[in-house]
Amino acid sequence: MAQFDAIVVGARCAGSPTAMLLARNGYRVLLVDRATFPSDTISTHVVQPTGVGSLRRWGLLDRLIATGCPPIHTYTFDFGPFAIAGSPGTDNTPVAYCPRRTVLDKLLVDAAAEAGADVREGFTVEGIVLDDDRVVGVRGHGKDGRSVTDHARVVVGADGLHSLVAATVEPEWYREKPPLLCGYYSYWSDLPMDGRFDTYIRPERGFAACPTHDDLTLVVVGWPYAEFAANKSDIEGNYLKTFELAPAFADRVRGATREDRFYGMAVPNYFRRPYGPGWALVGDAGYNKDFITAQGISDAFRDAELCADRLAQVFSGDRSFDEAMSDYQRLRDEHVLPIYEMTTQLATLEPPPPDMQQLLGAIHGNQAAMDGFVRANAGVSSPAEFFSDDNIAQIFASASLSSGHR
Ligand SMILES: Cc1cc2nc3c(=O)[nH]c(=O)nc-3n(C[C@H](O)[C@H](O)[C@H](O)COP(=O)(O)OP(=O)(O)OC[C@H]3O[C@@H](n4cnc5c(N)ncnc54)[C@H](O)[C@@H]3O)c2cc1C
């Protein structure tokens, strides 16, 4: 008999909650990561209200709040001539947070250990163990270099973009798109945000500022991936020059101090089939998209809930593996497809087409529509619903009514 019901490779946003939820259900779980915690990873770190909802359901939100992470109640999208500002939240989860990954990921790993998962930090998985075409375990080593093999009924790859689990099982890829933008970020003091997450949209440029731990503000700048090579020799110059497209913000940055180096990245966009004989994928290992809409952490949380729930159905004998896990894939894909399409469109940094510019003008000033726009961009509500013909017609009708009243 396998030593574990599940071995989870990768212990950040996708892996730790998957391990925690399975362990809370009484299953035997091994959670491994080559990193030790607390540690950072290259990622800005807006947790959308949907992700905050997951933390609350898991009983972890109060712990995050206790770390002093400031809540974010308003998102602003500044298009130059006007800005759309609204609330990203719902009655249940009214705010977002932008916690440092050093804080968030440590909190998640600790919660998995507390739930009873066997946690091995500083443990590198070097190979996936197969029996014919079925995954049955992992082989790896800790800091002492001694090679260890562990067996499980299922190996869950929560090992990110360059997943070894995915590379071994070679799942089907679909809806792939190449990297579209590159993003660079750093942390600033004396740049207060007062609970706002501000995004500036300019032709071929986008940038955003968001409050995080320690009274610091995360500021990220993006330009098209096509400019990666040309701009990489002067990240700081290009980063600072971008703010001049919003002079009031550039002035604020001149009065602030950069407290860290620059971090940067560009990512591909893809779906991978997230299950097969003896294996499953969660988080970036199974589905990835540009970070412009800041969905990855909340998506990883949702994957963890869906996957752990379906695996529990399999372990308890209620459903077959294929039935339960095809359900996981279907629900994941249905949920994320509209925002995947929107994200990969926004990440081109092309100016909104004329009909979208007209719509944005009609949304501006209509608070219900602005809240709806913000929630669709936050992935809190479906962009497909917000941009449906009916909703657009209503927004234009309100706009013409209010211009008639002026
Ligand atoms: C520049 C940038 C900005 C972003 N901004 C946001 C944002 O604001 N909001 C948001 O929600 N998302 C954001 N994202 C996306 C977010 O970072 C990811 O979606 C999220 O980290 C995915 O979590 P994960 O647990 O799937 O993978 P990861 O966070 O990548 O964790 C994978 C873990 O697996 C471990 N691992 C890998 N291979 C092995 C191995 N062989 N053995 C042992 N351990 C292994 C790694 O050490 C790592 O700890 C951003 C991403 C980037 C690149």
The ligand as an SDF file (V2000), in Angstrom:
LIG
                    3D

 53 58  0  0  0  0  0  0  0  0999 V2000
    5.4900   39.1340  -12.4620 C   0  0  0  0  0  0  0  0  0  0  0  0
    4.3000   38.3790  -11.9190 C   0  0  0  0  0  0  0  0  0  0  0  0
    3.3140   39.0590  -11.2360 C   0  0  0  0  0  0  0  0  0  0  0  0
    2.2100   38.3700  -10.7280 C   0  0  0  0  0  0  0  0  0  0  0  0
    1.2650   39.0610  -10.0320 N   0  0  0  0  0  0  0  0  0  0  0  0
    0.2000   38.4180   -9.4890 C   0  0  0  0  0  0  0  0  0  0  0  0
   -0.7520   39.1170   -8.7010 C   0  0  0  0  0  0  0  0  0  0  0  0
   -0.6460   40.3190   -8.4290 O   0  0  0  0  0  0  0  0  0  0  0  0
   -1.8040   38.4120   -8.2120 N   0  0  0  0  0  0  0  0  0  0  0  0
   -1.9710   37.0920   -8.4850 C   0  0  0  0  0  0  0  0  0  0  0  0
   -2.9660   36.5160   -8.0430 O   0  0  0  0  0  0  0  0  0  0  0  0
   -1.0640   36.4010   -9.1980 N   0  0  0  0  0  0  0  0  0  0  0  0
    0.0210   37.0230   -9.7000 C   0  0  0  0  0  0  0  0  0  0  0  0
    0.9380   36.3300  -10.4240 N   0  0  0  0  0  0  0  0  0  0  0  0
    0.7390   34.8900  -10.6280 C   0  0  0  0  0  0  0  0  0  0  0  0
    1.1110   34.1060   -9.3740 C   0  0  0  0  0  0  0  0  0  0  0  0
    2.4100   34.4160   -8.9630 O   0  0  0  0  0  0  0  0  0  0  0  0
    1.0090   32.6080   -9.6680 C   0  0  0  0  0  0  0  0  0  0  0  0
   -0.1720   32.3220  -10.3630 O   0  0  0  0  0  0  0  0  0  0  0  0
    1.0590   31.8040   -8.3780 C   0  0  0  0  0  0  0  0  0  0  0  0
    2.2890   32.0070   -7.7150 O   0  0  0  0  0  0  0  0  0  0  0  0
    0.8930   30.3340   -8.6920 C   0  0  0  0  0  0  0  0  0  0  0  0
    1.1120   29.5740   -7.5210 O   0  0  0  0  0  0  0  0  0  0  0  0
    1.5820   28.0810   -7.6350 P   0  0  0  0  0  0  0  0  0  0  0  0
    1.5560   27.5720   -6.2290 O   0  0  0  0  0  0  0  0  0  0  0  0
    0.8290   27.3920   -8.6910 O   0  0  0  0  0  0  0  0  0  0  0  0
    3.0840   28.1250   -8.1810 O   0  0  0  0  0  0  0  0  0  0  0  0
    4.3940   28.8060   -7.5930 P   0  0  0  0  0  0  0  0  0  0  0  0
    4.0770   29.9930   -6.7640 O   0  0  0  0  0  0  0  0  0  0  0  0
    5.2920   28.9890   -8.7700 O   0  0  0  0  0  0  0  0  0  0  0  0
    5.0220   27.6940   -6.6240 O   0  0  0  0  0  0  0  0  0  0  0  0
    5.5980   26.5210   -7.1390 C   0  0  0  0  0  0  0  0  0  0  0  0
    6.4710   25.9120   -6.0470 C   0  0  0  0  0  0  0  0  0  0  0  0
    6.9080   24.6470   -6.5190 O   0  0  0  0  0  0  0  0  0  0  0  0
    8.2240   24.4300   -6.0700 C   0  0  0  0  0  0  0  0  0  0  0  0
    8.8610   23.4530   -6.9660 N   0  0  0  0  0  0  0  0  0  0  0  0
    8.9520   23.5150   -8.3020 C   0  0  0  0  0  0  0  0  0  0  0  0
    9.6080   22.4310   -8.7840 N   0  0  0  0  0  0  0  0  0  0  0  0
    9.9550   21.6870   -7.6940 C   0  0  0  0  0  0  0  0  0  0  0  0
   10.6550   20.4780   -7.5330 C   0  0  0  0  0  0  0  0  0  0  0  0
   11.1410   19.7910   -8.5910 N   0  0  0  0  0  0  0  0  0  0  0  0
   10.8450   20.0030   -6.2830 N   0  0  0  0  0  0  0  0  0  0  0  0
   10.3540   20.6750   -5.2150 C   0  0  0  0  0  0  0  0  0  0  0  0
    9.6820   21.8350   -5.3100 N   0  0  0  0  0  0  0  0  0  0  0  0
    9.4650   22.3380   -6.5410 C   0  0  0  0  0  0  0  0  0  0  0  0
    8.8910   25.8040   -6.1840 C   0  0  0  0  0  0  0  0  0  0  0  0
   10.0120   25.8860   -5.3250 O   0  0  0  0  0  0  0  0  0  0  0  0
    7.7330   26.7240   -5.7420 C   0  0  0  0  0  0  0  0  0  0  0  0
    7.8060   27.0500   -4.3830 O   0  0  0  0  0  0  0  0  0  0  0  0
    2.0760   36.9740  -10.9300 C   0  0  0  0  0  0  0  0  0  0  0  0
    3.0790   36.2900  -11.6180 C   0  0  0  0  0  0  0  0  0  0  0  0
    4.1770   36.9730  -12.0940 C   0  0  0  0  0  0  0  0  0  0  0  0
    5.2420   36.1970  -12.8080 C   0  0  0  0  0  0  0  0  0  0  0  0
  1  2  1  0
  2  3  1  0
  2 52  2  0
  3  4  2  0
  4  5  1  0
  4 50  1  0
  5  6  2  0
  6  7  1  0
  6 13  1  0
  7  8  2  0
  7  9  1  0
  9 10  1  0
 10 11  2  0
 10 12  1  0
 12 13  2  0
 13 14  1  0
 14 15  1  0
 14 50  1  0
 15 16  1  0
 16 17  1  0
 16 18  1  0
 18 19  1  0
 18 20  1  0
 20 21  1  0
 20 22  1  0
 22 23  1  0
 23 24  1  0
 24 25  2  0
 24 26  1  0
 24 27  1  0
 27 28  1  0
 28 29  2  0
 28 30  1  0
 28 31  1  0
 31 32  1  0
 32 33  1  0
 33 34  1  0
 33 48  1  0
 34 35  1  0
 35 36  1  0
 35 46  1  0
 36 37  1  0
 36 45  1  0
 37 38  2  0
 38 39  1  0
 39 40  1  0
 39 45  2  0
 40 41  1  0
 40 42  2  0
 42 43  1  0
 43 44  2  0
 44 45  1  0
 46 47  1  0
 46 48  1  0
 48 49  1  0
 50 51  2  0
 51 52  1  0
 52 53  1  0
M  END
$$$$
